Amino acid sequence: MKDNGNVKRLLSLINTDKLMFLLISLALLLALFFFPPLDVIKTTREISLWVLSIVIALYIFNLFTKAYRWHILLAANGWCGSFLHTAKIFIVIMAINNITPGSLGGEPLRMYLAGRKTNLSAGVVSSTILIEKSLDLTILSGEGILGVILVFPFITSHIYYSVLTTLVILFVFWGLFLYHMVAGRGDGPPQWFRERLIKRGRMARSTLLRKLYLQTDKFVNDLYLGSRAYGNSRKSLSSTLILTLLIWSNEALRVFILAEVLGINRELYRLDSIIGMALLSSSAALLLGVFLPGGVGHALTIGGIYALTTTSVTRAMTIGLLSTLTSTWVCIAIGFILLLCEKGKREKRVSKRS
């Protein structure tokens, strides 16, 4: 009991607002270290506010498109709530993901909030998140393959075949994983797996372990059922696939616009290479750039890829930085505003009750 009290006391000392502030500060310091502020500001002045507004508008459209895709996944499992309600949860979770390494810090919270608001089980909600991530990784790998093929004249053959092989392996793996989830045989996990879990649960001496095994069995079963419910709906399958293609084509378009305005596309000469660079840099940034918080990895990946094909490294890095500022930090700002609004509503409810 004493240990439990110490754990609770430690958790109570953790201030989520301070933790978020520290993570954002760390991301800003990393960005300032890699991007010389004066050079970047000077280059950024060449871009008009109209162009930046268009790029930001495209990202906001993308954010709501992602939220609508998740809404379709939830609806396939029987939820009939409003899209705006789903969008609020999704945007706040994406904001948390953007300030945590790996872009996965908000997913446990998404499972909790979605389960509480939609009354769906944790396994079913997890299946929607897993399908969403699998769709993203499959399409991004496919876009990366197309991008590498189109920019072949600008990279050496050794790098070309290494990158292409890696992307093909990713595409095949996630494509097969997605297919197994939504179109696999049977209506649940393998029977031997379930029997083993249940048997171990019955043999466990501890009540806690017994409950853990049984809860794991229920979670895995619900995960399979949620995936099958999505796979059995052709409308949901086609809609989410089209939306995923639209989402990541939108990301490539945003990078393409920034590269065009900064004059980097002129150094590539050919239209196929210009499109290939936008596809390759945007897909690589989203596949590799998630490991640093605050979009720093995203900016470095885009800037680094464009730096290989241009004489101006500052312009290349400016593309990466602006792409991040007009996406990651816009999402963080919107999520923060939504949290403040929710906090204000909660305080009003408390004041009315008192």
C-alpha positions as CSV (number, residue, x, y, z in Angstrom):
1,M,0.0,0.0,0.0
2,K,2.9,2.3,0.8
3,D,4.4,1.7,-2.7
4,N,1.1,2.5,-4.3
5,G,0.9,5.7,-2.4
6,N,4.4,6.7,-3.5
7,V,3.5,6.0,-7.2
8,K,0.3,8.1,-6.9
9,R,2.2,10.9,-5.3
10,L,4.8,10.8,-8.1
11,L,2.2,10.9,-10.8
12,S,0.5,13.8,-9.1
13,L,3.7,15.8,-9.3
14,I,3.8,15.4,-13.1
15,N,2.4,18.6,-14.7
16,T,1.3,17.8,-18.3
17,D,1.3,21.5,-19.2
18,K,5.0,21.9,-18.1
19,L,5.9,18.7,-19.9
20,M,4.3,19.9,-23.1
21,F,6.2,23.3,-22.7
22,L,9.5,21.5,-22.2
23,L,9.0,19.3,-25.3
24,I,8.1,22.3,-27.5
25,S,11.1,24.2,-26.2
26,L,13.4,21.2,-27.0
27,A,12.0,21.1,-30.5
28,L,12.5,24.8,-31.0
29,L,16.1,24.6,-29.8
30,L,16.8,21.7,-32.1
31,A,15.3,23.6,-35.0
32,L,17.4,26.7,-34.3
33,F,20.6,24.6,-34.1
34,F,20.1,23.0,-37.5
35,F,18.7,26.1,-39.3
36,P,20.6,29.4,-39.2
37,P,17.7,31.8,-38.3
38,L,19.0,34.9,-40.2
39,D,19.6,33.0,-43.5
40,V,16.2,31.3,-43.3
41,I,14.4,34.5,-42.5
42,K,16.0,36.2,-45.4
43,T,15.0,33.4,-47.8
44,T,11.5,33.2,-46.3
45,R,10.9,36.8,-47.2
46,E,10.9,35.9,-50.9
47,I,7.6,33.9,-50.3
48,S,4.4,35.9,-50.4
49,L,1.8,35.6,-47.6
50,W,-0.7,34.4,-50.2
51,V,1.4,31.4,-51.0
52,L,1.9,30.6,-47.3
53,S,-1.8,31.0,-46.8
54,I,-2.5,28.5,-49.6
55,V,0.0,26.0,-48.1
56,I,-1.6,26.4,-44.6
57,A,-5.1,26.0,-46.0
58,L,-4.1,22.8,-47.8
59,Y,-2.7,21.4,-44.5
60,I,-5.9,22.3,-42.6
61,F,-7.9,20.6,-45.3
62,N,-5.6,17.6,-44.9
63,L,-6.1,17.5,-41.2
64,F,-9.9,17.4,-41.5
65,T,-9.5,14.7,-44.2
66,K,-7.5,12.5,-41.8
67,A,-10.2,13.1,-39.2
68,Y,-13.0,12.1,-41.6
69,R,-11.1,9.0,-42.6
70,W,-10.9,7.9,-38.9
71,H,-14.6,8.8,-38.6
72,I,-15.3,6.3,-41.4
73,L,-13.3,3.6,-39.6
74,L,-15.2,4.2,-36.4
75,A,-18.6,4.2,-38.3
76,A,-17.7,0.9,-39.9
77,N,-17.7,-0.6,-36.3
78,G,-21.1,0.8,-35.5
79,W,-20.5,4.3,-34.1
80,C,-23.1,6.9,-35.1
81,G,-21.6,10.0,-33.6
82,S,-21.0,13.3,-35.3
83,F,-17.9,14.1,-37.4
84,L,-17.1,17.3,-35.5
85,H,-16.9,15.3,-32.3
86,T,-14.4,12.9,-34.0
87,A,-12.5,15.8,-35.5
88,K,-12.0,17.4,-32.0
89,I,-10.5,14.2,-30.5
90,F,-8.4,13.6,-33.6
91,I,-6.8,17.1,-33.9
92,V,-5.9,17.2,-30.2
93,I,-4.3,13.7,-30.5
94,M,-2.3,14.8,-33.6
95,A,-1.1,17.9,-31.7
96,I,0.2,15.7,-28.9
97,N,1.8,13.3,-31.4
98,N,3.6,16.2,-33.0
99,I,5.5,17.1,-29.8
100,T,6.4,13.5,-28.9
101,P,9.2,11.4,-30.4
102,G,7.9,8.7,-32.7
103,S,4.6,10.6,-33.2
104,L,2.8,8.0,-31.1
105,G,2.6,9.7,-27.7
106,G,-1.1,10.6,-28.2
107,E,-2.3,7.2,-29.4
108,P,-3.0,5.7,-25.9
109,L,-5.0,8.9,-25.1
110,R,-6.8,8.5,-28.4
111,M,-7.8,4.9,-27.4
112,Y,-9.0,6.2,-24.0
113,L,-11.0,9.2,-25.3
114,A,-12.5,7.3,-28.3
115,G,-13.5,4.4,-26.0
116,R,-15.1,6.7,-23.5
117,K,-16.9,8.9,-26.0
118,T,-18.0,6.2,-28.5
119,N,-18.5,3.2,-26.0
120,L,-16.4,1.0,-28.3
121,S,-14.0,-1.4,-26.7
122,A,-10.3,-0.8,-26.6
123,G,-9.7,-3.6,-29.1
124,V,-12.1,-2.1,-31.7
125,V,-10.6,1.4,-31.3
126,S,-7.1,-0.1,-31.6
127,S,-8.1,-1.8,-34.8
128,T,-9.1,1.6,-36.4
129,I,-5.8,3.1,-35.4
130,L,-3.8,0.1,-36.6
131,I,-5.6,0.1,-40.0
132,E,-5.1,3.9,-40.3
133,K,-1.3,3.5,-39.7
134,S,-1.1,0.6,-42.1
135,L,-2.9,2.5,-44.9
136,D,-0.5,5.4,-44.3
137,L,2.6,3.3,-44.4
138,T,1.5,1.4,-47.5
139,I,0.6,4.5,-49.5
140,L,3.7,6.4,-48.3
141,S,6.0,3.5,-49.3
142,G,4.3,3.4,-52.7
143,E,4.7,7.1,-53.2
144,G,8.4,6.8,-52.2
145,I,9.0,4.1,-54.8
146,L,7.4,6.2,-57.5
147,G,9.5,9.2,-56.4
148,V,12.8,7.3,-56.4
149,I,12.1,6.0,-59.9
150,L,11.3,9.5,-61.2
151,V,14.5,11.1,-59.7
152,F,16.8,8.3,-60.9
153,P,19.1,10.7,-62.9
154,F,19.9,12.7,-59.8
155,I,21.2,9.9,-57.5
156,T,23.9,7.4,-57.8
157,S,23.0,3.8,-58.7
158,H,24.2,2.4,-55.3
159,I,21.9,4.7,-53.3
160,Y,19.1,4.3,-55.9
161,Y,18.9,0.5,-55.5
162,S,19.4,0.6,-51.7
163,V,16.5,3.1,-51.2
164,L,14.3,1.4,-53.8
165,T,14.8,-2.0,-52.2
166,T,14.0,-0.7,-48.7
167,L,10.8,1.0,-49.9
168,V,9.7,-2.1,-51.8
169,I,10.2,-4.2,-48.7
170,L,8.2,-1.7,-46.6
171,F,5.4,-1.5,-49.3
172,V,5.1,-5.3,-49.5
173,F,5.2,-5.9,-45.7
174,W,2.6,-3.3,-44.9
175,G,0.4,-4.2,-47.9
176,L,0.3,-7.8,-46.8
177,F,-0.2,-6.8,-43.1
178,L,-3.2,-4.6,-44.1
179,Y,-4.6,-7.3,-46.4
180,H,-4.4,-9.9,-43.6
181,M,-6.1,-7.5,-41.1
182,V,-9.1,-6.7,-43.3
183,A,-9.4,-9.8,-45.5
184,G,-7.9,-12.6,-43.5
185,R,-9.7,-15.9,-43.0
186,G,-11.8,-16.5,-39.9
187,D,-13.8,-14.3,-37.6
188,G,-11.2,-14.0,-34.9
189,P,-7.6,-14.7,-33.8
190,P,-6.2,-18.3,-34.3
191,Q,-8.0,-20.7,-32.0
192,W,-4.8,-22.1,-30.6
193,F,-3.7,-18.6,-29.5
194,R,-7.0,-18.0,-27.7
195,E,-6.9,-21.4,-26.0
196,R,-3.4,-20.8,-24.8
197,L,-4.3,-17.4,-23.3
198,I,-7.4,-18.8,-21.6
199,K,-5.5,-21.9,-20.3
200,R,-2.7,-19.7,-18.9
201,G,-5.3,-17.4,-17.3
202,R,-7.0,-20.3,-15.5
203,M,-3.6,-21.7,-14.3
204,A,-2.4,-18.3,-13.0
205,R,-2.2,-18.2,-9.2
206,S,-2.5,-14.4,-9.0
207,T,-5.9,-12.9,-9.5
208,L,-4.3,-10.0,-11.3
209,L,-2.5,-12.3,-13.8
210,R,-5.7,-14.2,-14.4
211,K,-7.6,-11.0,-15.2
212,L,-4.7,-9.8,-17.4
213,Y,-4.8,-13.0,-19.6
214,L,-8.5,-12.8,-19.9
215,Q,-8.5,-9.1,-20.8
216,T,-5.7,-9.8,-23.4
217,D,-7.9,-12.5,-25.0
218,K,-10.8,-10.1,-25.1
219,F,-8.6,-7.2,-26.5
220,V,-7.1,-9.4,-29.3
221,N,-10.6,-10.8,-30.2
222,D,-12.1,-7.3,-30.4
223,L,-9.1,-6.2,-32.5
224,Y,-9.8,-8.9,-35.1
225,L,-13.5,-8.3,-35.1
226,G,-13.0,-4.5,-35.6
227,S,-10.7,-5.2,-38.5
228,R,-13.1,-7.6,-40.1
229,A,-16.0,-5.2,-39.7
230,Y,-14.0,-2.6,-41.7
231,G,-13.0,-5.2,-44.3
232,N,-16.5,-6.4,-44.9
233,S,-17.6,-2.9,-45.9
234,R,-16.6,-2.2,-49.5
235,K,-17.7,1.4,-49.1
236,S,-15.4,2.0,-46.1
237,L,-12.5,0.2,-47.9
238,S,-12.8,2.3,-51.1
239,S,-13.5,5.6,-49.2
240,T,-10.5,5.3,-46.8
241,L,-8.1,4.2,-49.6
242,I,-9.1,7.2,-51.8
243,L,-8.8,9.6,-48.8
244,T,-5.4,8.2,-47.9
245,L,-4.2,8.8,-51.5
246,L,-5.6,12.3,-51.3
247,I,-4.0,13.0,-48.0
248,W,-0.4,12.1,-49.0
249,S,-0.8,13.6,-52.5
250,N,-1.8,16.8,-50.7
251,E,1.5,16.7,-48.6
252,A,3.6,16.3,-51.8
253,L,1.7,19.2,-53.4
254,R,2.5,21.4,-50.5
255,V,6.3,20.6,-50.8
256,F,6.0,21.1,-54.6
257,I,4.5,24.6,-54.2
258,L,7.3,25.7,-51.7
259,A,10.0,24.3,-54.0
260,E,8.5,26.1,-57.0
261,V,8.3,29.5,-55.2
262,L,11.9,29.2,-53.9
263,G,13.2,28.4,-57.4
264,I,14.6,24.9,-56.7
265,N,12.4,23.2,-59.2
266,R,14.1,25.2,-62.0
267,E,17.4,23.3,-61.2
268,L,15.7,20.0,-61.8
269,Y,14.7,20.9,-65.4
270,R,12.4,17.9,-66.1
271,L,8.8,17.7,-64.8
272,D,9.0,14.0,-63.9
273,S,12.1,14.8,-61.7
274,I,10.3,17.7,-60.1
275,I,7.3,15.6,-59.2
276,G,9.6,12.7,-58.1
277,M,11.5,15.0,-55.7
278,A,8.2,16.2,-54.1
279,L,6.9,12.6,-53.7
280,L,10.2,11.3,-52.4
281,S,10.9,14.1,-49.9
282,S,7.4,14.2,-48.5
283,S,7.1,10.4,-48.1
284,A,10.6,10.0,-46.7
285,A,9.9,12.9,-44.2
286,L,6.8,11.2,-42.9
287,L,8.4,7.7,-42.8
288,L,11.7,8.8,-41.2
289,G,11.1,12.2,-39.7
290,V,8.8,11.0,-36.9
291,F,11.6,10.2,-34.5
292,L,12.3,13.8,-33.4
293,P,9.6,15.9,-31.8
294,G,8.2,19.2,-33.1
295,G,8.6,18.3,-36.7
296,V,12.4,18.7,-36.6
297,G,13.0,15.3,-38.2
298,H,10.4,16.2,-40.9
299,A,12.1,19.5,-41.7
300,L,15.6,17.9,-41.8
301,T,14.6,15.1,-44.1
302,I,12.9,17.3,-46.7
303,G,15.7,19.8,-46.5
304,G,18.4,17.2,-46.7
305,I,16.9,15.5,-49.8
306,Y,16.5,18.8,-51.7
307,A,20.0,19.8,-50.6
308,L,21.3,16.9,-52.7
309,T,19.9,18.5,-55.9
310,T,20.4,22.2,-55.5
311,T,23.4,24.6,-55.1
312,S,21.6,26.5,-52.3
313,V,21.5,24.4,-49.1
314,T,19.7,27.3,-47.3
315,R,16.8,27.3,-49.8
316,A,16.6,23.5,-49.5
317,M,16.4,23.7,-45.7
318,T,13.9,26.6,-45.9
319,I,11.5,24.2,-47.7
320,G,11.8,21.7,-44.9
321,L,11.3,24.3,-42.2
322,L,8.3,26.0,-43.9
323,S,6.7,22.7,-44.6
324,T,7.0,21.9,-40.9
325,L,5.8,25.3,-39.7
326,T,2.8,25.2,-41.9
327,S,1.8,21.7,-40.8
328,T,3.2,20.5,-37.5
329,W,3.0,23.8,-35.7
330,V,-0.4,24.7,-37.2
331,C,-1.7,21.4,-35.8
332,I,-0.2,22.1,-32.4
333,A,-1.7,25.6,-32.3
334,I,-5.2,24.3,-33.3
335,G,-5.0,21.5,-30.8
336,F,-3.9,23.9,-28.0
337,I,-6.8,26.2,-28.8
338,L,-9.2,23.3,-28.7
339,L,-7.8,22.3,-25.3
340,L,-8.3,25.8,-24.0
341,C,-11.9,25.9,-25.2
342,E,-12.6,22.5,-23.6
343,K,-11.0,23.7,-20.4
344,G,-13.2,26.8,-20.4
345,K,-16.4,24.7,-21.0
346,R,-15.5,22.4,-18.1
347,E,-14.9,25.4,-15.8
348,K,-18.3,26.8,-16.8
349,R,-20.0,23.5,-16.0
350,V,-18.3,23.3,-12.6
351,S,-19.3,26.9,-11.8
352,K,-23.0,26.2,-12.7
353,R,-23.1,23.1,-10.5
354,S,-21.6,25.0,-7.6
